Amino acid sequence: MDLMIYGAQATALGTCKALKKLYSARKAAGFLVSSMEGNAPVLAGLPVRAISEFAEALSAEEKDNTEILIATPENVMEEIENTLEGYGFRCHVRLTSLRFAELMRCYYAAEGEFLPLAALPVGFHKPDIQMFMAKFYMDKPLRSDYRMPEWMISIQVGAALCRERVADILDCTGSNISAKNVNYSELTALYWIWKNRLIQKTTVDDQKYYGLSHYRRILELSPDDILRLADNDVDAVLPYPMPYEPDIGEHHKRYLAEADWNALRLALMELQPEYAEAFPDILGQQYFYNYNIILAKKSVLAAYCEWLFPILERVEELSVPKGSERQDRYIGYMGETLETLYFMYNRDRLNIAHAGCRFLV
């Protein structure tokens, strides 16, 4: 059967790369999208085609002999399935976030890149973990049941901007930047964690792991994965990076204005010149840490926050219009770029492992 991948962004590209590496006999013939708007005509050397145009060119028999792998965010998969059925395609499979994570685990293991946490031996010591799940009062209810592990704690972001309460811990308590949530997104939770959980430094506390996830996107960690952390001296766990073509500069072009990008580069040159010097090379590679999701040793996360937030504060000052005059989440998007820069820059110094990012629907 002919194989097509539905989607033409990072998930679809990662799927294509993994299939080529792991299953060379099952070559994808191209990518399908609902609309060509915002999509390149070619991805990974393969054509990207609108589903309407693709379906019109095929006979019923050819459609029966076409297998379609849906490699998109899970919240749109049902709609895509209905579209495919409407065009007469019967053989289609969802590449759920858990399946995608397993595919990328195998791919990166085969490549010898981005160490999977699951590749490490299971240890014997269970560390103290506090993984905060950022929630917002306007989040839509999940359709599926999800039982949070005991080490995951809900924190409401942007709590200073509303009266509704959706979590016991609020990012407007203690030292906080809750009112900046419209620009910082989930990073107001990371700031709260930094100022209210990471500042005190003791030998005992440094055996703890702290982290941040979202109410829809979480690091998928098994009980064995938890036992892999301390005994393998893991400094940080990040989601498997997502690939972009031709490089990760494509990500910032989708979400950041050029003026904001220039403000970020200037802030780096002023505050972290060694990182500014490395920035072009890191931007010139394909792999990007999405979502501002992380789990790390207390000392490692504190060091990252001490590096990150002064840069973001300076970006606000340099931005036109300034951060206080806008509400467009641009600082949150910059956080993803800076997380990529920081951990790619320090990948030889830190013991970084990776896990799948589960998408809850």
Secondary structure, DSSP 8 states (H G I E B T S, - for coil): -EEEEE--SHHHHHHHHHHHHH-TTS-EEEEEES-STTS-SEETTEEEEEHHHHHHTS-HHHHHTEEEEE-S-GGGHHHHHHHHHHTT---EEE--HHHHHHHHHHHHHHHT-S-BGGGS---S----EEEEEEE-TT----SS-----TTEEEEETTGGG-S---SSEETTSSS--GGGHHHHTTHHHHHHHIIIIISS--TTGGG-EEEEEESSEEE---HHHHHHHTTTT--EEEE--EE-SS-THHHHHHH--HHHHHHHHHHHHHH-HHHHHHHHHHHTSSEE--TT-EEEEHHHHHHHHHHHHHHHHHHHHHSSS-GGG--S-HHHHHHHHHHHHHHHHTTTTS-EEEE-EEE--
